Amino acid sequence: MRKMVILCALVLLTGSLFPVGLRAADASQVLARANDAYAKRGDPVQALDAVKLYKEAAKADPGSYEALWKGAKACYFYGEYTRADASDKDKMAIFQEGIDLAKAAVALKTDGVEGHFWLGVLYGVYGEAKGIFKSLSLVPDIKQEMNTCLKLDKAVEGYGPDRVLGRMYYKLPWFKGGDNKKSIQYLEESLKGEPNNDLTRLYLAQTCKSEGMKKRALELVHKILDNPPDPRWAPEYPSIKARAEKLLRKLT
C-alpha cells in the first residue's frame, strides 16, 4: 500500500510516469531521423522533412542545442536551394523560422559557434529576400555574429565566417560600406582555410569579375566545373555549378 502511495505521489508531481526519460528517448529518435533526412537534402522531400523533424526534436527536447542549430541550418538549405524559385515572401517565412531556431540556440549556448554562424547567415539571406536597401539594419547584426564566430572557431562550416563577411562586402552598396577589396581579402582567407569549398570559389570569382580580375575569376570557375565536388557539400553543388556556368559565359 505504501509503495502505491509513493508511486501515485510521483505521478502527481511529474505529470506522468518517467516522462523525462521518454521525452529524451523520443527526441533522440526524432533527431536521428532529422540527421538522416538532412544527409539526403538533395531530394526536396527529404529537405523539407529535415526542417520539420529538427523542429519536432527541438519541441520534444527544448534543451537540445543540436536540434536548434541544425534546424536553422536545414531552414537555410531549404529556402536557399530547395525553394530557390519561391517568392521572396515565401523565402522570408522559411528564413524567419531558421532565425527563430538560431536565436534559441544562441540563448541556450552563448558560446556555441554553430548557433551564431547560422543566425548570421540567416540574417543575410533574409535580407536578400527582403531587399538589400530594406535590410541594411541587419548588417551590424551579421557582422557581430560573424566576428563572434571568428573568435570562437573560424573554421566552422568550411571557414564560413570569412566567406559570409566576404559576400556581405560584395553585396553592400559602396555608400553603405560595400568594398570589393575587403570582399576578396575575406574570401581568399576562407578559401585558404578550406580549399575545397565551391561556394567560396563562386563568391570569390564573382567579386574578382567585378574588379576586372578576369584571369583569377576564370581560374576559380574552372576549378568548380572541372573538379568533383567535396562530398560534404555535394547537395549544394548542382546549384553552384549552374551559377558558375552562367558566370563563365559572361567571362568568355
Order of alpha helices (4+ residues) and beta strands (2+ residues): alpha-alpha-alpha-alpha-alpha-alpha-alpha-alpha-alpha-alpha-alpha-alpha
